[in-house]
Amino acid sequence: MTGRAGRFITVEGLEGAGKTTCLEAVRDALAEHGVEAPLFTREPGGTPFAEALRGLLLDPQYSDLGVEAEVLTVFAARAEHLQRVVYPALEQGRWVVSDRFTDATYAYQGGGRGLGEARIAALEEWVHGGFGPDLTLLLDVDIGVGRRRVTARGGAPDRFEGEREAFFEAARAAYWRRAQAEPGRFRCIDANQPAEAVAAAVYRAVAELVTAGRGGRP
C-alpha cells in the first residue's frame, strides 16, 4: 500500500473478552479527539465476499474443516478486505478500526489449532507484507470468565465458541507471545475488570496514539 495517511487500530481477544465495550470506547476516544469519520470493520468480514466466508468459518456444521482450509479461507477474506476496504480508507486519510486482524490468525489457527507460525507468516507476507496495525488493543481475559460471558449471551455457540478449554489456552498463549514480541504496538488490557475500567484503559491508549500523531498536542 502506498500513500498511507490514516491510522490502523485493531482489537484482539478471546471469546467473551468484551470487544464490543472496547470498540465503543475506541469510538468515543476518536470522536472526542477530533478524528473524523473513522471506519469500523471486522475480520473475517468487511466486504460481501468476506462476510460470506465468515459465515462458513463460524458455521458449526463445518466442525471437521481442516486447519489448512481454515487458515486459507481466513486469508482469502483478509486479502479482499484489505484491498477493497482498509487500504482505500487509509489512503484517504481515514482511521480504520478492525475487530480482529492477523494476530487472531496466529492465536486461533497458529496456537489453538496447532498450526504454528511458519505457514501463517508466509501467508501474511504474501497477503499484506510489511503492513500492520499502528496500535493493537489486546483484551486479556481468563478462559473461564470469557466462557461464562459467552454463555450468558445465550444462543447456540459458533465453531469457535464451542471449542474446548485447551484450544483457548493455546490461543491465549499465542496472543501473549505476539504482545511480548511487539510491545510498542500492543496495549494489553485486563479484560477481567468491570466494563467501565476496561473502557477507560482503552480510551487512554487510543488518546495516546492520537496525541502522539499530533506531536503530543491534545
Residue, then its C-alpha position, 0 to 999 in steps of 0.5 A: m500500500t502506498g500513500r498511507a495517511g490514516r491510522f490502523i487500530t485493531v482489537e484482539g481477544l478471546e471469546g467473551a473478552g468484551k470487544t464490543t465495550c472496547l470498540e465503543a470506547v475506541r469510538d468515543a476516544l476518536a470522536e472526542h479527539g477530533v478524528e473524523a469519520p473513522l471506519f469500523t470493520r471486522e475480520p473475517g468480514g468487511t466486504p460481501f465476499a468476506e462476510a460470506l466466508r465468515g459465515l462458513l468459518l463460524d458455521p458449526q456444521y463445518s466442525d471437521l474443516g481442516v486447519e489448512a482450509e481454515v487458515l486459507t479461507v481466513f486469508a482469502a477474506r483478509a486479502e479482499h478486505l484489505q484491498r477493497v476496504v482498509y487500504p482505500a480508507l487509509e489512503q484517504g486519510r481515514w482511521v480504520v478500526s478492525d475487530r480482529f486482524t492477523d494476530a487472531t490468525y496466529a492465536y486461533q489457527g497458529g496456537g489453538r489449532g496447532l498450526g504454528e507460525a511458519r505457514i501463517a507468516a508466509l501467508e501474511e507476507w504474501v497477503h499484506g507484507g510489511f503492513g500492520p496495525d499502528l496500535t493493537l488493543l489486546l483484551d486479556v481475559d481468563i478462559g473461564v470468565g470469557r466462557r461464562r460471558v459467552t454463555a450468558r449471551g445465550g444462543a447456540p455457540d459458533r465453531f469457535e465458541g464451542e471449542r474446548e478449554a485447551f484450544f483457548e489456552a493455546a490461543r491465549a498463549a499465542y496472543w501473549r507471545r505476539a504482545q511480548a514480541e511487539p510491545g510498542r504496538f500492543r496495549c494489553i488490557d485486563a479484560n477481567q475488570p468491570a466494563e467501565a475500567v476496561a473502557a477507560a484503559v482503552y480510551r487512554a491508549v487510543a488518546e495516546l496514539v492520537t496525541a502522539g500523531r499530533g506531536g503530543r498536542p491534545 
